[in-house]
Amino acid sequence: MASDNIIEVKNFAMSFGSKQVIRDLSFDVRRGETFGFLGSNGSGKTTTLRALLGIYEPTSGSLLINGEKFDVAKIGGKVGYLPEERGLYKKERVLDVMMYFGQLKGMPRNDAREFSLEYLNKVGLGGYETSRIDKLSGGMQQKVQLGITIMNEPELLILDEPTKGFDPVNQRLLMDIILDLQKRGTTVMMVTHQMDEVERLCDRILLLKDGVAKEYGSLSAVRKKYGGKHMEDIFVQIYGGVDGENDEHFSLGNFASSRKDASGSSGVDAKSLTKSNSKKESNNERNS
């Protein structure tokens, strides 16, 4: 009988030389849910994903998908991964690239072609089938890579900053695609800095800070713990050093006052600057 968890991470630690990036991290992702794996830049999110997918060997602990270490030959076809760094064959044509990756995932050629054409039309890229990848905008290329990621209807979809570089219209389009996959039972693990996406899509979340789980649980439980705040405010409180009662907000007025206190003047006034420039011009004329 299959476990309720499609991902299980236990006591995971990761070091690069003397630098420890992840410290005793444990969490699970349940089948059919959308899980938000959140954190500021450098908190260890991408490192964890790479270790989960066998790109990195963990220093200690275990990271399992469907109860075993990731193996491309065994479960690669059931997992779709959209990395933060995009990678496509830039000199090849859009349809050829999509069909190539579809066949690598085990799809019959005709099925890969049919999916690719349908997907391109859905995301507004109909008519670009024969265009070279490098002739597309960054957002268009990202749509193509997303199509490749989902084209075999993976059991598990791992998205690392999926809407990075997307305008609001295409962000909404991507969210609709993810919602459609949710309805079909796909498990989604998503890294994002867009907290509105988290509130719209995620069932449970983990907030990673300095390689440690700062918060972990259902979206509603985490928000309740912080007095019902929206996720953007919670994110700022955790990662922005805001302590709630003693908030100190940057003020240009305060900054100018502190400069004045330190130097006896709040800055250089226009009159002094004009005199200085006139003196320089006079000197330049005498020296020319």
Backbone as CSV, one residue per row, in Angstrom:
resi,resn,N_x,N_y,N_z,CA_x,CA_y,CA_z,C_x,C_y,C_z
1,MET,0.851,-1.204,0.000,0.000,0.000,0.000,0.881,1.245,0.000
2,ALA,0.577,2.189,-0.880,1.390,3.393,-1.007,1.223,4.286,0.214
3,SER,2.318,4.926,0.616,2.295,5.857,1.736,1.487,7.096,1.362
4,ASP,0.951,7.777,2.396,0.244,9.029,2.164,1.196,10.128,1.716
5,ASN,2.486,9.923,1.962,3.491,10.928,1.619,4.230,10.543,0.338
6,ILE,4.299,11.481,-0.593,5.053,11.218,-1.813,6.516,11.635,-1.641
7,ILE,6.757,12.606,-0.755,8.118,13.035,-0.417,8.310,12.913,1.082
8,GLU,9.460,12.345,1.482,9.807,12.256,2.900,11.264,12.661,3.068
9,VAL,11.485,13.723,3.817,12.842,14.206,4.108,13.059,14.075,5.611
10,LYS,14.117,13.357,5.991,14.369,13.113,7.413,15.811,13.451,7.774
11,ASN,15.945,14.328,8.760,17.255,14.670,9.336,18.291,15.014,8.261
12,PHE,17.837,15.765,7.253,18.707,16.127,6.146,19.670,17.243,6.555
13,ALA,20.944,17.020,6.296,21.969,18.039,6.522,22.845,18.111,5.284
14,MET,23.297,19.312,4.956,24.119,19.498,3.769,25.188,20.543,4.052
15,SER,26.435,20.157,3.759,27.559,21.072,3.929,28.370,21.119,2.652
16,PHE,28.923,22.291,2.385,29.880,22.469,1.297,31.176,22.950,1.929
17,GLY,32.117,22.040,2.048,33.335,22.361,2.776,33.009,22.595,4.238
18,SER,33.431,23.720,4.776,33.168,24.033,6.182,31.834,24.751,6.380
19,LYS,31.145,25.073,5.293,29.884,25.813,5.384,28.693,24.863,5.418
20,GLN,27.939,24.895,6.503,26.741,24.069,6.613,25.543,24.860,6.099
21,VAL,24.892,24.309,5.091,23.786,25.008,4.424,22.434,24.566,4.970
22,ILE,22.282,23.273,5.234,21.039,22.717,5.777,21.359,22.009,7.091
23,ARG,20.497,22.217,8.105,20.729,21.665,9.431,19.539,20.820,9.881
24,ASP,19.676,19.527,9.876,18.698,18.593,10.460,17.263,18.923,10.031
25,LEU,17.045,18.952,8.729,15.740,19.312,8.173,14.878,18.068,7.955
26,SER,13.647,18.123,8.453,12.696,17.016,8.254,11.336,17.589,7.866
27,PHE,10.736,17.015,6.845,9.379,17.390,6.438,8.861,16.350,5.462
28,ASP,7.563,16.392,5.187,6.980,15.501,4.176,6.025,16.293,3.296
29,VAL,5.776,15.754,2.116,4.802,16.316,1.183,3.778,15.231,0.904
30,ARG,2.521,15.534,1.148,1.454,14.540,1.016,0.959,14.452,-0.422
31,ARG,0.500,13.293,-0.787,-0.016,13.076,-2.141,-1.219,13.981,-2.413
32,GLY,-1.178,14.618,-3.577,-2.306,15.421,-4.011,-2.335,16.847,-3.492
33,GLU,-1.399,17.221,-2.612,-1.417,18.577,-2.092,-0.474,19.489,-2.873
34,THR,-0.631,20.780,-2.649,0.337,21.748,-3.157,1.096,22.285,-1.954
35,PHE,2.391,22.077,-1.984,3.253,22.359,-0.835,4.157,23.535,-1.173
36,GLY,4.100,24.582,-0.366,4.950,25.746,-0.578,6.247,25.613,0.196
37,PHE,7.353,25.565,-0.532,8.683,25.456,0.076,9.315,26.838,-0.029
38,LEU,9.271,27.592,1.060,9.504,29.026,1.009,10.758,29.436,1.775
39,GLY,11.268,30.606,1.420,12.425,31.148,2.125,13.064,32.263,1.333
40,SER,13.882,33.050,2.014,14.598,34.125,1.342,15.719,33.539,0.491
41,ASN,16.329,34.372,-0.344,17.449,33.915,-1.160,18.577,33.421,-0.268
42,GLY,19.126,32.259,-0.617,20.238,31.715,0.155,19.835,30.918,1.372
43,SER,18.533,30.649,1.540,18.091,29.909,2.732,18.272,28.406,2.609
44,GLY,18.517,27.902,1.379,18.771,26.474,1.204,17.711,25.731,0.417
45,LYS,16.777,26.456,-0.188,15.672,25.803,-0.901,16.151,25.002,-2.103
46,THR,16.902,25.654,-2.995,17.363,24.975,-4.209,18.319,23.841,-3.872
47,THR,19.138,24.016,-2.856,20.036,22.944,-2.405,19.228,21.714,-2.006
48,THR,18.131,21.939,-1.280,17.278,20.816,-0.856,16.661,20.115,-2.055
49,LEU,16.161,20.883,-3.030,15.563,20.289,-4.224,16.589,19.455,-4.994
50,ARG,17.797,19.973,-5.110,18.840,19.251,-5.843,19.240,17.969,-5.134
51,ALA,19.258,17.997,-3.824,19.555,16.770,-3.077,18.404,15.769,-3.217
52,LEU,17.168,16.268,-3.199,15.998,15.405,-3.364,16.032,14.693,-4.708
53,LEU,16.523,15.385,-5.748,16.541,14.832,-7.105,17.876,14.170,-7.452
54,GLY,18.709,13.943,-6.459,19.944,13.194,-6.680,21.060,13.972,-7.338
55,ILE,20.891,15.291,-7.493,21.947,16.108,-8.095,23.075,16.311,-7.083
56,TYR,22.705,16.493,-5.820,23.666,16.573,-4.712,23.526,15.333,-3.834
57,GLU,24.625,14.879,-3.289,24.610,13.801,-2.301,24.546,14.442,-0.922
58,PRO,23.529,14.115,-0.117,23.409,14.759,1.191,24.573,14.391,2.115
59,THR,24.923,15.321,2.966,25.955,15.050,3.963,25.453,14.007,4.957
60,SER,24.183,14.112,5.329,23.548,13.111,6.187,22.043,13.206,6.017
61,GLY,21.345,12.162,6.501,19.898,12.134,6.405,19.414,11.472,5.126
62,SER,18.099,11.459,4.936,17.519,10.811,3.759,16.475,11.704,3.110
63,LEU,16.400,11.602,1.772,15.403,12.326,0.978,14.805,11.316,0.009
64,LEU,13.513,11.017,0.193,12.877,9.947,-0.572,11.680,10.461,-1.367
65,ILE,11.511,9.875,-2.559,10.315,10.100,-3.379,9.680,8.738,-3.608
66,ASN,8.417,8.619,-3.239,7.738,7.314,-3.301,8.509,6.237,-2.539
67,GLY,9.088,6.634,-1.409,9.744,5.677,-0.529,11.145,5.269,-0.920
68,GLU,11.725,5.880,-1.952,13.085,5.514,-2.350,13.852,6.716,-2.868
69,LYS,15.173,6.574,-2.883,16.007,7.648,-3.426,15.681,7.838,-4.900
70,PHE,15.745,9.075,-5.348,15.399,9.375,-6.733,16.312,8.636,-7.696
71,ASP,15.688,7.968,-8.658,16.404,7.251,-9.706,15.683,7.545,-11.011
72,VAL,16.392,8.184,-11.926,15.767,8.583,-13.197,15.148,7.392,-13.909
73,ALA,15.842,6.270,-13.906,15.364,5.089,-14.629,14.067,4.544,-14.021
74,LYS,13.918,4.666,-12.706,12.760,4.084,-12.031,11.574,5.041,-11.963
75,ILE,11.814,6.256,-11.522,10.688,7.163,-11.285,10.833,8.511,-11.991
76,GLY,11.853,8.649,-12.837,12.068,9.907,-13.531,10.869,10.361,-14.339
77,GLY,10.167,9.406,-14.950,9.017,9.746,-15.775,7.817,10.225,-14.983
78,LYS,7.837,9.995,-13.661,6.716,10.406,-12.815,6.937,11.763,-12.168
79,VAL,8.128,12.330,-12.395,8.492,13.594,-11.751,8.775,14.650,-12.806
80,GLY,8.147,15.806,-12.661,8.439,16.949,-13.515,9.155,18.001,-12.698
81,TYR,10.284,18.502,-13.198,11.082,19.472,-12.451,11.366,20.691,-13.316
82,LEU,10.916,21.855,-12.850,11.215,23.119,-13.517,12.243,23.854,-12.662
83,PRO,13.524,23.834,-13.069,14.558,24.486,-12.259,14.507,25.998,-12.387
84,GLU,15.146,26.672,-11.433,15.210,28.133,-11.502,16.023,28.566,-12.717
85,GLU,17.096,27.813,-13.018,17.897,28.115,-14.203,17.267,27.422,-15.407
86,ARG,16.867,28.182,-16.386,16.203,27.609,-17.554,17.236,26.986,-18.484
87,GLY,16.877,25.890,-19.126,17.815,25.236,-20.035,17.097,24.611,-21.218
88,LEU,17.270,25.196,-22.396,16.672,24.677,-23.615,17.718,24.723,-24.727
89,TYR,17.501,23.934,-25.767,18.405,23.960,-26.921,18.054,25.182,-27.775
90,LYS,18.811,26.250,-27.577,18.450,27.563,-28.111,18.406,27.622,-29.643
91,LYS,19.185,26.792,-30.329,19.257,26.876,-31.786,18.207,26.006,-32.488
92,GLU,17.448,25.248,-31.695,16.456,24.333,-32.280,15.070,24.965,-32.295
93,ARG,14.176,24.358,-33.066,12.817,24.871,-33.189,11.952,24.413,-32.006
94,VAL,10.981,25.236,-31.672,10.151,25.006,-30.500,9.517,23.617,-30.501
95,LEU,8.832,23.266,-31.572,8.128,21.992,-31.611,9.101,20.824,-31.554
96,ASP,10.226,20.934,-32.233,11.218,19.849,-32.211,11.744,19.611,-30.803
97,VAL,11.993,20.698,-30.074,12.518,20.575,-28.706,11.485,19.915,-27.799
98,MET,10.241,20.348,-27.894,9.205,19.781,-27.038,8.982,18.298,-27.340
99,MET,8.947,17.952,-28.613,8.750,16.548,-28.969,9.931,15.684,-28.530
100,TYR,11.129,16.240,-28.628,12.330,15.509,-28.211,12.251,15.153,-26.725
101,PHE,11.921,16.150,-25.897,11.841,15.889,-24.457,10.661,14.992,-24.119
102,GLY,9.561,15.121,-24.863,8.424,14.242,-24.631,8.783,12.783,-24.864
103,GLN,9.540,12.530,-25.918,9.964,11.156,-26.207,10.960,10.653,-25.170
104,LEU,11.818,11.557,-24.669,12.725,11.162,-23.593,11.952,10.732,-22.349
105,LYS,10.783,11.323,-22.156,9.948,10.990,-21.005,9.115,9.734,-21.248
106,GLY,9.251,9.141,-22.436,8.548,7.902,-22.733,7.258,8.064,-23.506
107,MET,6.961,9.275,-23.991,5.741,9.485,-24.762,5.941,9.050,-26.210
108,PRO,4.962,8.399,-26.828,5.034,8.129,-28.258,5.148,9.445,-29.031
109,ARG,5.809,9.409,-30.169,6.077,10.630,-30.935,4.798,11.406,-31.253
110,ASN,3.764,10.712,-31.698,2.518,11.381,-32.063,1.852,12.037,-30.847
111,ASP,1.934,11.371,-29.689,1.364,11.929,-28.464,2.127,13.180,-28.041
112,ALA,3.448,13.128,-28.166,4.268,14.288,-27.810,3.952,15.473,-28.721
113,ARG,3.756,15.175,-30.007,3.415,16.239,-30.959,2.038,16.834,-30.652
114,GLU,1.074,15.969,-30.394,-0.294,16.423,-30.127,-0.338,17.283,-28.864
115,PHE,0.334,16.833,-27.807,0.359,17.610,-26.570,1.020,18.967,-26.800
116,SER,2.149,18.953,-27.508,2.917,20.177,-27.720,2.091,21.226,-28.460
117,LEU,1.422,20.814,-29.528,0.617,21.759,-30.310,-0.540,22.310,-29.488
118,GLU,-1.197,21.445,-28.728,-2.320,21.876,-27.892,-1.842,22.847,-26.808
119,TYR,-0.721,22.518,-26.192,-0.183,23.367,-25.124,0.236,24.738,-25.663
120,LEU,0.932,24.747,-26.799,1.391,26.024,-27.370,0.221,26.944,-27.688
121,ASN,-0.855,26.385,-28.197,-2.053,27.187,-28.456,-2.654,27.720,-27.160
122,LYS,-2.639,26.889,-26.131,-3.239,27.256,-24.844,-2.521,28.431,-24.201
123,VAL,-1.188,28.489,-24.369,-0.408,29.542,-23.701,-0.053,30.702,-24.630
124,GLY,-0.720,30.764,-25.768,-0.533,31.899,-26.670,0.686,31.815,-27.556
125,LEU,1.211,30.608,-27.763,2.386,30.432,-28.616,2.055,29.685,-29.908
126,GLY,0.763,29.592,-30.216,0.389,29.007,-31.503,0.958,29.852,-32.631
127,GLY,1.580,29.209,-33.601,2.227,29.933,-34.686,3.732,30.067,-34.493
128,TYR,4.224,29.682,-33.306,5.669,29.737,-33.041,6.324,28.350,-33.090
129,GLU,5.577,27.371,-33.585,6.080,25.995,-33.561,7.423,25.844,-34.276
130,THR,7.609,26.568,-35.367,8.836,26.418,-36.157,9.874,27.505,-35.857
131,SER,9.589,28.344,-34.869,10.541,29.389,-34.479,11.680,28.784,-33.656
132,ARG,12.869,29.330,-33.806,13.987,28.901,-32.981,13.807,29.424,-31.557
133,ILE,14.242,28.624,-30.596,14.089,29.001,-29.200,14.731,30.355,-28.913
134,ASP,15.916,30.599,-29.490,16.622,31.843,-29.186,15.976,33.073,-29.816
135,LYS,14.956,32.880,-30.632,14.230,33.999,-31.209,13.026,34.400,-30.347
136,LEU,12.768,33.641,-29.298,11.648,33.924,-28.408,12.099,34.817,-27.257
137,SER,11.158,35.539,-26.683,11.454,36.323,-25.488,11.687,35.383,-24.307
138,GLY,12.222,35.937,-23.216,12.467,35.121,-22.030,11.200,34.491,-21.488
139,GLY,10.107,35.271,-21.481,8.838,34.740,-21.001,8.301,33.626,-21.876
140,MET,8.470,33.765,-23.191,8.035,32.712,-24.118,8.835,31.433,-23.899
141,GLN,10.138,31.583,-23.734,10.986,30.412,-23.483,10.571,29.711,-22.192
142,GLN,10.202,30.507,-21.197,9.786,29.927,-19.926,8.501,29.120,-20.092
143,LYS,7.598,29.604,-20.940,6.372,28.848,-21.209,6.691,27.509,-21.866
144,VAL,7.630,27.533,-22.804,8.015,26.294,-23.474,8.579,25.306,-22.456
145,GLN,9.456,25.793,-21.563,10.054,24.878,-20.591,9.015,24.341,-19.618
146,LEU,8.041,25.170,-19.256,6.970,24.675,-18.398,6.184,23.574,-19.101
147,GLY,5.912,23.771,-20.396,5.194,22.740,-21.155,5.948,21.422,-21.153
148,ILE,7.270,21.498,-21.315,8.105,20.288,-21.274,8.008,19.625,-19.908
149,THR,7.963,20.452,-18.854,7.929,19.928,-17.485,6.655,19.139,-17.205
150,ILE,5.530,19.593,-17.740,4.247,18.972,-17.389,3.737,18.016,-18.460
151,MET,4.469,17.843,-19.571,3.874,17.175,-20.725,3.603,15.689,-20.540
152,ASN,4.226,15.069,-19.560,3.912,13.657,-19.330,2.949,13.490,-18.163
153,GLU,2.274,14.591,-17.763,1.351,14.597,-16.630,1.992,13.895,-15.436
154,PRO,3.051,14.495,-14.883,3.803,13.849,-13.804,2.968,13.677,-12.537
155,GLU,3.309,12.661,-11.787,2.666,12.420,-10.493,3.096,13.492,-9.490
156,LEU,4.361,13.921,-9.629,4.927,14.943,-8.754,5.531,16.047,-9.610
157,LEU,5.140,17.293,-9.329,5.643,18.443,-10.073,6.404,19.355,-9.110
158,ILE,7.680,19.589,-9.398,8.524,20.437,-8.559,8.867,21.691,-9.343
159,LEU,8.439,22.830,-8.821,8.591,24.103,-9.531,9.448,25.050,-8.702
160,ASP,10.568,25.480,-9.260,11.473,26.409,-8.580,11.335,27.782,-9.244
161,GLU,10.665,28.694,-8.572,10.390,30.045,-9.093,9.711,29.993,-10.473
162,PRO,8.546,29.366,-10.558,7.915,29.164,-11.872,7.465,30.443,-12.565
163,THR,7.132,31.494,-11.813,6.630,32.716,-12.445,7.699,33.799,-12.544
164,LYS,8.939,33.438,-12.292,10.026,34.423,-12.358,10.098,35.015,-13.771
165,GLY,9.989,36.328,-13.872,10.058,36.991,-15.174,8.734,37.076,-15.906
166,PHE,7.668,36.524,-15.336,6.351,36.579,-15.976,5.632,37.878,-15.622
167,ASP,4.902,38.425,-16.597,4.036,39.557,-16.306,2.761,39.023,-15.628
168,PRO,1.921,39.908,-15.067,0.734,39.450,-14.338,-0.199,38.556,-15.152
169,VAL,-0.332,38.815,-16.443,-1.218,38.003,-17.283,-0.703,36.569,-17.352
170,ASN,0.607,36.422,-17.578,1.167,35.077,-17.690,1.311,34.390,-16.331
171,GLN,1.455,35.187,-15.257,1.413,34.604,-13.921,0.066,33.946,-13.676
172,ARG,-0.993,34.652,-14.059,-2.341,34.109,-13.881,-2.535,32.854,-14.732
173,LEU,-1.996,32.863,-15.938,-2.098,31.708,-16.818,-1.420,30.493,-16.193
174,LEU,-0.229,30.701,-15.634,0.484,29.598,-14.998,-0.275,29.068,-13.792
175,MET,-0.823,29.975,-12.991,-1.592,29.550,-11.827,-2.790,28.699,-12.241
176,ASP,-3.429,29.066,-13.337,-4.565,28.289,-13.826,-4.125,26.892,-14.270
177,ILE,-2.946,26.799,-14.880,-2.415,25.498,-15.293,-2.139,24.623,-14.064
178,ILE,-1.562,25.226,-13.026,-1.286,24.471,-11.800,-2.579,24.024,-11.133
179,LEU,-3.573,24.897,-11.113,-4.864,24.523,-10.533,-5.489,23.362,-11.285
180,ASP,-5.351,23.360,-12.607,-5.877,22.256,-13.420,-5.162,20.944,-13.079
181,LEU,-3.832,21.022,-12.895,-3.073,19.833,-12.512,-3.481,19.345,-11.123
182,GLN,-3.750,20.289,-10.216,-4.222,19.930,-8.881,-5.493,19.091,-8.959
183,LYS,-6.412,19.549,-9.794,-7.696,18.858,-9.927,-7.512,17.434,-10.460
184,ARG,-6.437,17.231,-11.228,-6.168,15.896,-11.768,-5.395,15.015,-10.790
185,GLY,-5.058,15.567,-9.615,-4.390,14.768,-8.591,-2.885,14.893,-8.546
186,THR,-2.311,15.808,-9.333,-0.862,15.998,-9.308,-0.438,16.651,-7.998
187,THR,0.626,16.131,-7.410,1.223,16.754,-6.233,2.189,17.830,-6.704
188,VAL,2.087,19.012,-6.104,2.934,20.134,-6.516,3.768,20.599,-5.325
189,MET,5.075,20.673,-5.539,5.986,21.286,-4.557,6.544,22.532,-5.222
190,MET,6.289,23.692,-4.611,6.555,24.950,-5.294,7.426,25.873,-4.455
191,VAL,8.494,26.379,-5.081,9.318,27.430,-4.497,8.900,28.737,-5.156
192,THR,8.550,29.723,-4.355,8.155,31.014,-4.918,8.346,32.111,-3.889
193,HIS,8.541,33.344,-4.382,8.552,34.518,-3.511,7.253,35.307,-3.635
194,GLN,6.331,34.791,-4.434,5.048,35.472,-4.638,4.044,34.947,-3.612
195,MET,3.829,35.707,-2.543,2.993,35.220,-1.443,1.516,35.137,-1.810
196,ASP,1.084,35.900,-2.832,-0.301,35.759,-3.279,-0.503,34.389,-3.915
197,GLU,0.523,33.879,-4.602,0.452,32.538,-5.173,0.351,31.497,-4.067
198,VAL,1.102,31.701,-3.004,1.069,30.778,-1.866,-0.333,30.708,-1.280
199,GLU,-0.938,31.881,-1.055,-2.263,31.895,-0.444,-3.333,31.318,-1.372
200,ARG,-3.112,31.448,-2.651,-4.104,30.942,-3.605,-3.996,29.430,-3.802
201,LEU,-2.779,28.897,-3.744,-2.561,27.515,-4.173,-2.202,26.520,-3.073
202,CYS,-1.497,26.960,-2.056,-0.843,26.007,-1.147,-1.753,25.489,-0.039
203,ASP,-1.617,24.201,0.232,-2.306,23.569,1.360,-1.449,23.660,2.622
204,ARG,-0.177,23.320,2.471,0.765,23.388,3.596,2.036,24.094,3.125
205,ILE,2.808,24.585,4.090,4.011,25.341,3.751,5.130,25.036,4.739
206,LEU,6.343,25.287,4.272,7.518,25.274,5.143,8.311,26.536,4.833
207,LEU,8.676,27.266,5.870,9.501,28.455,5.702,10.898,28.142,6.224
208,LEU,11.844,28.133,5.310,13.222,27.752,5.616,14.054,29.013,5.845
209,LYS,14.764,29.053,6.964,15.628,30.196,7.272,16.977,29.687,7.758
210,ASP,18.034,30.055,7.044,19.394,29.621,7.389,19.486,28.108,7.526
211,GLY,18.783,27.392,6.626,18.864,25.937,6.601,18.053,25.223,7.660
212,VAL,17.192,25.957,8.369,16.365,25.382,9.435,14.904,25.721,9.167
213,ALA,14.002,24.791,9.473,12.571,25.046,9.296,12.098,26.016,10.365
214,LYS,11.800,27.246,9.944,11.322,28.265,10.880,9.849,28.056,11.186
215,GLU,9.062,27.744,10.165,7.655,27.399,10.324,7.319,26.244,9.396
216,TYR,6.375,25.398,9.831,6.009,24.220,9.036,4.619,23.768,9.454
217,GLY,3.704,23.699,8.483,2.354,23.253,8.799,1.372,23.721,7.754
218,SER,0.099,23.624,8.069,-0.918,24.068,7.116,-0.863,25.588,6.984
219,LEU,-1.267,26.079,5.819,-1.267,27.516,5.579,-2.129,28.223,6.625
220,SER,-3.289,27.657,6.918,-4.200,28.288,7.878,-3.600,28.314,9.277
221,ALA,-2.892,27.241,9.670,-2.298,27.178,11.006,-1.171,28.191,11.166
222,VAL,-0.350,28.337,10.129,0.747,29.300,10.193,0.196,30.722,10.262
223,ARG,-0.797,31.023,9.457,-1.389,32.364,9.490,-2.039,32.633,10.850
224,LYS,-2.689,31.626,11.405,-3.333,31.789,12.717,-2.293,32.096,13.792
225,LYS,-1.143,31.436,13.717,-0.066,31.654,14.691,0.401,33.103,14.682
226,TYR,0.330,33.733,13.503,0.762,35.122,13.368,-0.418,36.092,13.367
227,GLY,-1.486,35.695,14.024,-2.622,36.588,14.203,-3.445,36.818,12.959
228,GLY,-3.404,35.868,12.011,-4.197,35.991,10.801,-3.585,36.880,9.738
229,LYS,-2.321,37.253,9.911,-1.655,38.095,8.912,-1.571,37.385,7.568
230,HIS,-1.473,38.164,6.512,-1.248,37.592,5.197,0.196,37.112,5.105
231,MET,0.452,36.209,4.165,1.762,35.585,4.073,2.873,36.583,3.759
232,GLU,2.567,37.616,3.010,3.600,38.608,2.707,4.105,39.274,3.985
233,ASP,3.184,39.593,4.897,3.570,40.209,6.166,4.335,39.229,7.050
234,ILE,3.904,37.970,7.034,4.609,36.948,7.814,6.020,36.754,7.281
235,PHE,6.151,36.715,5.962,7.461,36.547,5.327,8.396,37.682,5.740
236,VAL,7.890,38.909,5.676,8.715,40.068,6.054,9.096,39.998,7.526
237,GLN,8.168,39.565,8.368,8.457,39.472,9.804,9.548,38.448,10.087
238,ILE,9.516,37.328,9.367,10.511,36.275,9.602,11.857,36.613,9.002
239,TYR,11.849,37.126,7.775,13.111,37.307,7.060,13.608,38.748,7.048
240,GLY,12.731,39.677,7.468,13.147,41.078,7.434,13.603,41.625,8.764
241,GLY,13.645,40.780,9.799,14.127,41.224,11.095,13.132,42.076,11.849
242,VAL,11.832,41.991,11.482,10.810,42.775,12.170,10.331,42.008,13.389
243,ASP,10.368,42.648,14.564,10.004,41.928,15.784,8.622,42.296,16.313
244,GLY,7.859,43.043,15.542,6.466,43.302,15.909,6.303,44.545,16.772
245,GLU,6.773,44.501,18.044,6.534,45.608,18.943,7.566,46.719,18.806
246,ASN,8.758,46.367,18.370,9.836,47.349,18.307,10.269,47.622,16.875
247,ASP,9.297,47.706,15.980,9.618,47.958,14.574,10.303,49.307,14.428
248,GLU,11.390,49.318,13.683,12.049,50.566,13.364,12.079,50.697,11.856
249,HIS,11.356,51.661,11.349,11.229,51.813,9.910,12.189,52.889,9.418
250,PHE,12.812,52.648,8.300,13.750,53.610,7.723,13.014,54.886,7.341
251,SER,13.582,56.015,7.681,12.983,57.303,7.357,14.049,58.230,6.822
252,LEU,13.779,58.854,5.679,14.732,59.809,5.131,14.920,60.985,6.074
253,GLY,13.829,61.360,6.772,13.924,62.444,7.727,14.863,62.101,8.870
254,ASN,14.707,60.884,9.410,15.591,60.444,10.486,17.025,60.351,10.008
255,PHE,17.199,59.877,8.764,18.545,59.730,8.207,19.209,61.092,8.080
256,ALA,18.457,62.088,7.584,19.001,63.435,7.428,19.345,64.031,8.782
257,SER,18.465,63.785,9.791,18.729,64.320,11.128,19.984,63.731,11.722
258,SER,20.170,62.387,11.512,21.359,61.737,12.058,22.617,62.256,11.387
259,ARG,22.530,62.544,10.083,23.679,63.118,9.381,24.005,64.498,9.942
260,LYS,22.944,65.272,10.236,23.140,66.621,10.762,23.771,66.578,12.138
261,ASP,23.277,65.637,12.977,23.827,65.502,14.324,25.298,65.121,14.278
262,ALA,25.661,64.270,13.307,27.025,63.766,13.249,27.991,64.787,12.691
263,SER,27.539,65.620,11.738,28.470,66.520,11.063,28.194,67.992,11.289
264,GLY,27.092,68.291,11.995,26.741,69.691,12.202,25.986,70.280,11.042
265,SER,25.782,69.522,10.009,25.044,69.983,8.829,24.287,68.826,8.243
266,SER,23.111,69.085,7.691,22.308,68.017,7.110,22.716,67.710,5.693
267,GLY,23.740,68.406,5.160,24.165,68.122,3.796,24.793,69.356,3.184
268,VAL,25.009,69.352,1.874,25.590,70.485,1.158,24.459,71.260,0.520
269,ASP,24.350,72.573,0.849,23.246,73.336,0.267,23.608,73.825,-1.131
270,ALA,22.592,74.260,-1.862,22.787,74.648,-3.259,23.714,75.834,-3.392
271,LYS,23.626,76.772,-2.413,24.461,77.969,-2.483,25.936,77.624,-2.376
272,SER,26.270,76.734,-1.423,27.665,76.334,-1.238,28.170,75.596,-2.462
273,LEU,27.308,74.739,-3.032,27.697,73.963,-4.195,27.960,74.877,-5.384
274,THR,27.146,75.939,-5.535,27.319,76.883,-6.637,28.640,77.628,-6.505
275,LYS,28.955,78.073,-5.248,30.217,78.766,-5.013,31.404,77.877,-5.352
276,SER,31.306,76.613,-4.941,32.394,75.670,-5.183,32.625,75.462,-6.667
277,ASN,31.522,75.288,-7.410,31.637,75.071,-8.850,32.188,76.307,-9.556
278,SER,31.766,77.515,-9.100,32.251,78.739,-9.719,33.741,78.897,-9.517
279,LYS,34.199,78.527,-8.300,35.633,78.621,-7.997,36.437,77.684,-8.881
280,LYS,35.910,76.451,-9.092,36.596,75.475,-9.942,36.679,75.966,-11.376
281,GLU,35.566,76.556,-11.869,35.538,77.041,-13.251,36.544,78.173,-13.433
282,SER,36.656,79.064,-12.409,37.599,80.176,-12.485,39.034,79.683,-12.531
283,ASN,39.322,78.683,-11.710,40.659,78.097,-11.723,40.984,77.440,-13.057
284,ASN,39.999,76.761,-13.630,40.208,76.093,-14.903,40.506,77.100,-16.014
285,GLU,39.813,78.251,-15.965,40.012,79.262,-16.993,41.420,79.849,-16.913
286,ARG,41.940,80.089,-15.660,43.278,80.624,-15.486,44.334,79.639,-15.944
287,ASN,44.032,78.329,-15.805,45.027,77.309,-16.169,45.004,76.929,-17.636
288,SER,43.984,77.411,-18.376,43.863,77.008,-19.783,44.661,77.920,-20.691
